[in-house]
Amino acid sequence: MQYKSTRNAALRVTAAQAIAQGISDEGGLFVPETFPAADLNAMLPLDYVGRAEYVLARFLTDFTAEEIAQCAARAYSPEKFENGSPAKVVSLDAHGENKHVLELWHGPTCAFKDMALQILPHLLTKSLSKTADGKTAVILVATSGDTGKAALEGFRDVAGTEMIVFYPENGVSPMQKRQMDTQEGENLCVCAIEGNFDDAQTGVKRIFTNAAVKAALAARNKMFSSANSINWGRLLPQIVYYFSAYLDLVQAGKTAMGDPINVVVPTGNFGNILAAYYAKRMGLPVRKFICASNRNNILTDFIRTGVYDRKRDFYTTISPSMDILVSSNLERLLFHLCGEDDKKLAAWMESLQSGGAYTVDGETADAVRALFWAGCCDDAETVDVIRDVFRRDGYLCDPHTAVAMGVYAQYTAETGDATPTVIASTASPYKFSDSVLDAFDCAKPADEFEKAALLAALSGTSIPQPIQALRGKPVRFENRCAADKMADFVLEKVGV
């Protein structure tokens, strides 16, 4: 299996090269040459580690079976994931609905990013050993909240790596900020930027394609890589949990093998829902992908109209991991749906860069709408959903999952579609205790840990151990920089 770039379809690299490099030299994203067919019956009896090995082996053909098995076993061990269940499915079907929540937040940082970022360090170090000639990988990460902590935890003290994480100073929850600023690890650095997530993401991409900065790193035997979902090694593991959820539903008698499901994903950068689309390309029977946005509803507008226009107000919401106006992974989907026409795709991306917008052709827009349905919820609607779901189903969800729940209700009201549905739950509610408490109409204490304790008392749920462990932990990082000074910050931190 080889990989090509969305902006240079003639290019071919190995999986190890794609993972080590992160992004193509011309700024394109690596995508697989083909999508291998998955045998659902063969995967059915396997545990999560076995299912991960099965999927990864079909794409990482330059890795040995032993290497893949080692990566999966280390990433998804019971020590890493609560109760040894990396991707737990909870059925909310007591009222006759066929609705199932895929909980992806039982890992060490209580967010779905753990599902990929616990295995990426193993994939990356093995990729570097195959391709990088002993170079140290300088891993740059832009985060809207959850990726940063998950990446820091995954790469903590990993030999041959250095990591710098940038997050928007006023664009993450207090608990997300505390998770990042208290992170341990001698090879790690965290920096708040004056701007939003898109500023951070754009800054990282510019550094990746800056020839002078790359040359300065090379002179010190270092190279850039990425832990964002622009990296294939980050996106690939996310395919696994959609297969696993479907197979768990089959085993539980909630659906029959071969019958279709719908998938609902709260998303800003489009990576998580793209992984579900890739699972479909491999044979997972998905009828409809339901894309859920918050008030920053650029993806909703694009899916409905075919026009992607980031020239709009940016909103800071109670679902901050979705506060994004430049959805990087949408580029991959459009590449596939426009007939893998790299020139057409590159022109759209250039229009976005230079003018802030692009419009896809009618055929591509129709192809998107045939697969995807989109909706959005504002903050008030999100709080209402948290309240309603808890009262009706006894289920406590975070603001991102609530956006997905709300949009799914919009979808069923409009379409009447009763297909069994998997809703991706992307974070523990305790990462956003302040916002979740708004659904309980109560007075809130000032301290974040007291808020978590109150939420536990009101909901009858337990505070995850990784959240409890943050109490009293000393702050290590207080770096700040302007978005246009990120390259200078990187060069200083890596000793150039």
C-alpha positions in Angstrom: 0.0 0.0 0.0 1.4 3.4 -1.0 0.1 6.9 -0.4 -0.4 9.9 -2.6 -0.9 13.6 -1.9 -4.2 15.4 -2.4 -2.3 18.1 -4.2 0.1 15.8 -6.2 -1.6 12.6 -7.1 1.5 11.4 -9.0 3.5 11.3 -5.8 4.0 7.9 -4.1 5.3 7.3 -0.6 5.2 4.4 1.9 3.1 4.4 5.0 6.1 4.9 7.1 7.1 8.0 5.0 3.6 9.4 5.2 3.5 9.0 9.0 7.0 10.3 9.6 6.5 13.3 7.3 3.0 14.2 8.4 2.2 16.5 5.4 3.4 16.5 1.8 6.0 19.0 0.8 3.5 21.0 -1.3 1.0 21.2 1.5 -1.2 18.3 0.5 -2.4 15.5 2.7 -1.5 11.9 2.3 -4.3 9.5 1.3 -4.1 5.7 0.6 -3.9 4.6 -3.0 -6.7 2.1 -2.5 -9.2 1.0 0.2 -8.8 -2.6 1.1 -12.0 -4.6 1.7 -12.6 -5.7 5.4 -14.1 -9.0 6.3 -16.6 -8.2 9.0 -17.1 -11.8 9.9 -13.4 -12.3 10.5 -13.3 -9.3 12.7 -16.4 -10.1 14.7 -14.9 -12.4 17.4 -11.8 -10.3 17.9 -11.3 -7.9 20.9 -10.5 -4.3 20.3 -6.7 -4.9 20.0 -7.4 -7.6 17.5 -9.7 -5.4 15.4 -7.1 -2.6 15.5 -4.4 -5.1 14.2 -6.7 -6.2 11.5 -7.4 -2.7 10.1 -3.9 -1.3 10.5 -2.3 -4.3 8.8 -4.3 -3.6 5.6 -2.8 -0.1 5.4 0.6 -0.4 6.9 2.1 -2.9 4.5 5.7 -1.8 5.2 5.2 -2.8 8.9 5.6 -6.4 10.1 2.7 -8.2 11.8 4.8 -8.2 14.9 5.3 -4.4 14.8 1.6 -3.8 14.3 0.7 -6.2 17.1 3.1 -4.5 19.5 1.8 -1.0 18.7 -1.8 -2.1 19.2 -1.2 -4.0 22.5 0.8 -1.1 24.0 -1.8 1.5 23.0 -5.0 -0.2 24.1 -3.9 -1.9 27.3 -6.2 -2.1 30.3 -3.7 0.2 32.1 -4.4 2.9 29.5 -8.2 2.5 29.1 -10.8 2.3 31.9 -12.1 -1.3 32.4 -10.1 -2.4 29.3 -12.9 -1.0 27.1 -11.4 1.6 24.7 -14.6 2.1 22.7 -17.6 1.3 24.8 -21.1 1.3 23.3 -24.0 2.4 25.4 -27.5 1.8 24.0 -30.2 4.5 24.7 -33.1 2.5 23.3 -35.5 2.3 26.3 -38.0 4.5 24.5 -38.0 2.5 21.3 -35.3 4.4 19.6 -32.4 2.6 18.0 -29.7 5.0 19.3 -26.3 4.0 20.5 -23.6 6.1 22.0 -20.0 5.2 21.2 -18.0 6.4 24.2 -14.5 7.3 23.1 -13.3 9.0 26.2 -12.2 6.2 28.6 -8.5 6.8 28.0 -5.9 8.7 30.0 -7.0 12.2 29.0 -10.8 11.6 28.9 -11.2 12.5 25.2 -11.6 10.6 21.9 -8.2 11.8 20.8 -6.7 9.1 23.0 -8.0 6.5 20.6 -5.4 7.6 18.0 -2.8 9.4 20.1 -2.0 6.4 22.3 -0.9 4.5 19.3 0.6 7.3 17.1 3.8 7.5 19.1 4.5 3.8 18.5 3.6 4.1 14.8 5.7 7.2 14.5 8.8 5.9 16.2 8.7 2.8 14.1 8.2 4.9 10.9 11.2 7.1 11.9 13.4 4.1 12.3 12.5 3.0 8.8 12.8 6.4 7.1 14.5 9.2 9.1 18.1 8.1 9.4 18.3 8.8 13.1 16.7 12.3 13.0 14.8 13.6 15.9 11.1 14.4 15.1 9.9 17.8 16.2 6.2 17.3 16.4 4.0 20.4 16.1 0.4 20.3 17.3 -2.3 22.9 17.0 -5.2 22.1 19.4 -8.7 23.3 20.1 -8.5 21.6 23.4 -8.4 17.8 23.4 -5.8 16.9 20.9 -3.1 18.8 22.8 -3.4 16.9 26.1 -3.8 13.6 24.3 -0.7 14.2 22.2 1.3 15.4 25.2 0.4 12.3 27.2 1.0 10.0 24.3 4.5 11.4 23.4 5.7 12.0 27.0 9.4 11.2 27.2 9.2 9.2 23.9 12.8 8.9 22.7 13.7 10.6 19.4 10.8 13.1 19.7 10.2 16.7 20.8 6.7 18.2 20.9 5.4 21.7 20.9 1.6 22.2 21.4 -0.1 25.5 20.6 -3.6 26.3 21.9 -5.8 29.4 21.7 -5.4 31.2 25.1 -9.1 31.9 25.4 -10.5 29.1 23.3 -10.3 26.0 25.6 -12.1 25.0 28.7 -10.4 25.6 32.1 -10.0 21.9 32.6 -8.5 21.4 29.1 -6.1 24.3 29.9 -5.1 22.8 33.2 -4.5 19.4 31.6 -2.0 20.9 29.1 -0.2 23.4 31.4 0.4 20.8 34.1 1.7 18.1 31.7 4.9 16.2 32.7 7.6 15.2 30.2 11.1 16.5 29.4 10.6 16.5 25.7 7.4 18.6 25.7 6.5 22.2 25.5 3.1 24.0 25.6 2.3 27.5 24.4 -0.8 29.6 24.4 -1.3 31.8 21.4 -3.1 35.1 21.0 -5.8 34.0 18.5 -8.2 31.1 17.8 -7.6 27.5 16.8 -7.6 28.4 13.1 -4.7 30.8 13.7 -2.8 28.1 15.5 -3.5 25.5 12.8 -2.6 27.9 10.0 0.6 28.8 11.8 1.6 25.2 12.1 1.0 24.5 8.4 3.1 27.5 7.4 6.0 26.3 9.6 5.7 22.8 8.0 6.1 24.3 4.5 8.7 26.9 5.4 11.9 25.8 3.5 14.2 28.0 5.6 12.9 26.7 8.9 13.0 23.1 7.7 16.6 23.6 6.6 17.6 25.0 10.0 16.1 21.9 11.6 17.8 19.6 9.2 21.2 21.2 10.0 20.6 19.9 13.6 19.5 16.5 12.4 15.9 17.2 13.2 12.7 17.1 11.1 9.1 18.2 11.5 6.2 15.8 12.0 2.6 16.2 13.1 0.2 14.7 15.6 -2.8 16.5 14.3 -5.3 14.5 12.1 -3.5 15.8 9.0 -1.1 12.9 9.8 -2.2 9.6 8.4 -1.0 7.8 11.5 -3.4 9.8 13.5 -6.4 9.3 11.2 -5.9 5.6 10.5 -6.6 4.3 14.1 -9.9 6.2 14.2 -11.3 3.9 11.5 -11.0 1.0 13.9 -13.6 2.2 16.4 -16.4 2.5 13.9 -15.9 -1.1 12.8 -15.7 -2.1 16.5 -18.9 -0.3 17.4 -20.8 -2.0 14.5 -19.6 -5.4 15.5 -20.4 -4.8 19.1 -24.0 -3.9 18.1 -24.2 -7.1 16.0 -23.0 -9.2 19.0 -25.5 -7.5 21.3 -28.3 -8.2 18.8 -29.0 -4.6 18.2 -28.5 -5.0 14.4 -27.9 -7.8 12.0 -24.7 -8.4 10.2 -24.8 -6.5 6.9 -27.6 -4.2 7.8 -26.8 -0.5 7.6 -26.3 2.0 10.4 -26.1 5.8 10.5 -23.2 7.6 12.1 -23.4 10.9 13.9 -20.2 12.8 14.7 -19.7 16.2 16.3 -16.8 17.6 14.3 -14.9 20.8 13.5 -11.8 19.6 11.7 -13.7 16.7 9.9 -11.2 14.0 10.8 -13.4 11.9 13.1 -16.3 11.7 10.6 -13.8 11.2 7.7 -12.6 8.1 9.5 -16.1 6.8 9.5 -16.3 7.5 5.7 -13.0 5.5 5.3 -14.6 2.6 7.2 -17.5 2.7 4.7 -15.0 2.6 1.8 -13.6 -0.6 3.4 -17.1 -2.2 3.6 -18.7 -1.0 6.8 -22.5 -0.7 5.9 -23.2 3.0 6.6 -26.3 4.6 5.2 -25.8 8.2 6.2 -23.1 10.3 7.9 -24.6 13.0 10.0 -22.2 15.9 10.5 -22.9 17.9 13.7 -21.6 21.5 14.2 -21.9 24.1 16.9 -22.5 27.8 16.2 -19.4 27.8 14.0 -21.5 26.0 11.4 -19.2 26.2 8.3 -19.5 22.5 7.6 -23.3 22.6 7.8 -23.4 25.4 5.3 -20.8 23.7 3.0 -22.6 20.3 3.0 -25.9 22.0 2.2 -24.6 24.4 -0.4 -21.2 23.3 -1.8 -19.8 26.7 -0.8 -17.0 26.8 1.8 -16.7 30.3 3.1 -14.6 31.1 6.2 -15.2 34.8 5.9 -17.6 34.9 8.8 -17.7 35.6 12.5 -15.9 33.2 14.7 -17.6 32.2 17.9 -16.2 30.9 21.2 -18.7 28.3 22.4 -19.2 25.8 25.2 -18.1 23.0 22.8 -14.6 24.5 22.1 -13.1 21.5 20.4 -15.4 22.3 17.5 -14.6 26.1 17.3 -13.0 25.8 13.9 -13.5 27.5 10.6 -10.8 25.7 8.5 -11.7 22.0 8.5 -8.4 20.5 7.3 -9.6 16.9 6.7 -12.4 18.0 4.4 -9.6 18.3 1.8 -9.2 14.5 1.8 -12.9 13.9 1.3 -13.1 16.3 -1.6 -10.1 14.7 -3.2 -11.9 11.4 -3.3 -15.2 12.8 -4.4 -13.9 15.0 -7.2 -12.3 12.0 -9.0 -8.9 12.5 -7.3 -8.3 15.5 -9.5 -5.4 17.1 -7.7 -5.3 20.2 -9.8 -9.0 20.9 -9.1 -8.5 20.2 -5.4 -5.4 22.4 -5.2 -7.2 25.3 -6.9 -10.0 25.1 -4.2 -7.4 25.1 -1.4 -5.6 28.0 -3.0 -8.9 29.9 -3.2 -9.4 29.2 0.4 -5.9 30.5 1.3 -6.0 33.6 -0.9 -9.7 34.6 -0.8 -11.2 32.8 2.2 -13.7 30.7 0.2 -14.2 28.2 -2.6 -17.1 26.6 -4.3 -17.0 23.0 -5.5 -18.5 21.9 -8.8 -22.1 20.6 -8.9 -21.1 16.9 -9.3 -18.8 17.0 -6.2 -21.5 18.9 -4.2 -24.0 16.2 -5.1 -21.6 13.5 -4.1 -21.1 15.1 -0.7 -24.9 15.4 -0.1 -25.5 11.8 -1.2 -23.4 10.7 1.7 -23.7 13.4 4.4 -26.5 15.3 6.2 -25.6 18.3 8.3 -27.0 20.3 11.1 -25.9 22.6 14.0 -26.8 23.7 17.5 -26.0 26.9 19.4 -25.0 27.0 23.0 -28.6 27.4 24.4 -29.8 24.4 22.4 -26.8 22.4 23.5 -27.6 23.0 27.2 -31.2 22.0 26.5 -30.0 18.8 25.0 -27.8 17.9 28.0 -30.8 18.5 30.3 -33.3 16.6 28.1 -31.0 13.6 27.5 -30.3 13.3 31.2 -33.9 13.5 32.2 -35.2 11.2 29.5 -32.4 8.6 29.2 -30.5 9.1 32.5 -27.4 9.7 30.4 -24.9 12.6 31.1 -23.1 13.9 28.0 -20.6 16.7 27.4 -21.4 19.7 25.2 -19.8 18.2 22.1 -21.8 14.9 22.4 -24.9 17.0 23.1 -24.4 18.8 19.8 -24.4 15.4 18.1 -27.5 14.4 20.0 -29.3 17.6 19.0 -28.4 17.4 15.4 -29.5 13.7 15.3 -32.9 14.8 16.6 -33.1 17.3 13.8 -32.2 14.6 11.3 -34.9 12.2 12.5 -37.5 14.9 12.6 -36.8 15.9 9.0 -36.3 12.5 7.5 -38.1 10.0 9.7 -35.1 7.6 9.3 -35.2 4.9 11.9 -31.9 3.2 10.9 -29.9 2.1 13.9 -27.5 4.9 14.7 -24.1 5.3 16.4 -23.5 8.7 18.0 -19.8 9.4 18.6 -19.3 10.7 22.2 -16.0 12.6 22.1 -15.3 13.7 25.7 -16.1 13.2 29.3 -18.7 15.7 30.7 -16.2 16.4 33.5 -13.9 18.2 31.1 -16.7 20.8 30.8 -18.3 20.7 34.2 -19.2 24.4 34.2 -21.2 24.2 31.0 -22.8 20.8 31.9 -23.9 22.2 35.2 -25.9 24.9 33.4 -28.3 22.0 32.5 -29.0 21.5 36.2 -30.1 25.1 36.9 -28.0 25.3 40.0 -25.6 27.8 41.7 -22.0 26.9 40.7 -18.9 27.1 42.8 -15.9 29.0 41.4 -13.4 26.2 41.7 -13.2 23.7 38.8 -12.8 20.7 41.0 -15.7 21.7 43.2 -17.8 22.1 40.1 -16.8 18.5 39.1 -17.8 17.3 42.6 -21.2 19.0 42.4 -21.8 17.5 38.9 -21.0 14.1 40.3 -23.5 14.6 43.2 -26.3 15.9 41.0 -25.9 13.3 38.3 -24.9 10.2 40.3 -21.9 9.7 38.0 -18.3 9.4 38.9 -15.4 11.8 38.2 -12.9 10.1 36.0 -9.6 9.4 37.7 -7.5 11.4 35.3 -9.6 14.5 36.1 -9.3 13.9 39.8 -5.5 13.5 39.5 -5.2 17.1 38.3 -6.1 18.6 41.6 -3.0 20.2 43.2 -0.8 19.4 40.2 1.7 22.3 39.6 1.6 24.4 36.5 4.7 23.8 34.3 4.0 25.9 31.2 3.1 29.6 31.0 4.4 30.3 27.5 2.6 32.9 25.4 3.2 34.1 21.8 1.4 35.9 19.0 0.2 33.7 16.1 2.6 35.4 13.7 5.6 34.6 16.0 5.0 30.8 16.2 7.9 30.0 13.9 10.3 32.0 16.0 9.0 30.3 19.1 9.6 26.9 17.6 13.2 27.7 16.5 14.0 28.9 19.9 12.6 25.9 21.7 14.4 23.4 19.5 17.7 25.2 19.9 18.1 26.7 16.4 
